[in-house]
Amino acid sequence: MLLHDQLKQRRKALGLQQSDMQLRIGMNQQQYQRIEANGNPRLDSLALIAQGLDAELVLIPRQQLEQVLALLESPGPAAASAPQVPTPAADMDPWAGILGFAAR
């Protein structure tokens, strides 16, 4: 999926209109619309948009892409039908070791 499609999908998932981005990040509707319509945003604009969409920009090494996608597609703890048993803190971070560094 292309980046501008992901931005649009995330915005809609939050129930936001393009015009709402002006209140959230100060970007007018026309400017935001151009980005969603296959624009080429600068990195600082993209970071600002991510912030307004309650998202993060992340670089994922290609070697770990399949692992990350599988983790994102796996059902979360809320989806499990059995009661959750508390686990040690190290086991609670599903990202631990995937990208080769500790989570913040």
C-alpha positions, 0 to 999 in steps of 0.5 A: 500500500502506498504511503498516501493511501495509508495516510488516507486510511488512517485519517478515515479510521480516526473519523477525520475529514481532510479539513480537520487536519488544519485544527490538528496540525495547522495544515490547510485542507488543500495542502493536505489533499495534495499529499493524500492525492499522491503528493510528495511531502517533505519529511518534516511535513510527513512527521507533522501529519503522523503526529496529527494522525496519532501515528509514528514514522518508522524505518523497518529494515527489509530483513525484519519486514516480514516479522514486523508485518506478522506481528502487526497482523497477529491478534492482540491480547484482547482478542484471546478468549482465555483469561490472560495470565500476567507475564514477566515484563520482558515477555510483554514487549512483542517487539523485543529484539525484532529490530535489533534494539531495545524499545524505548 
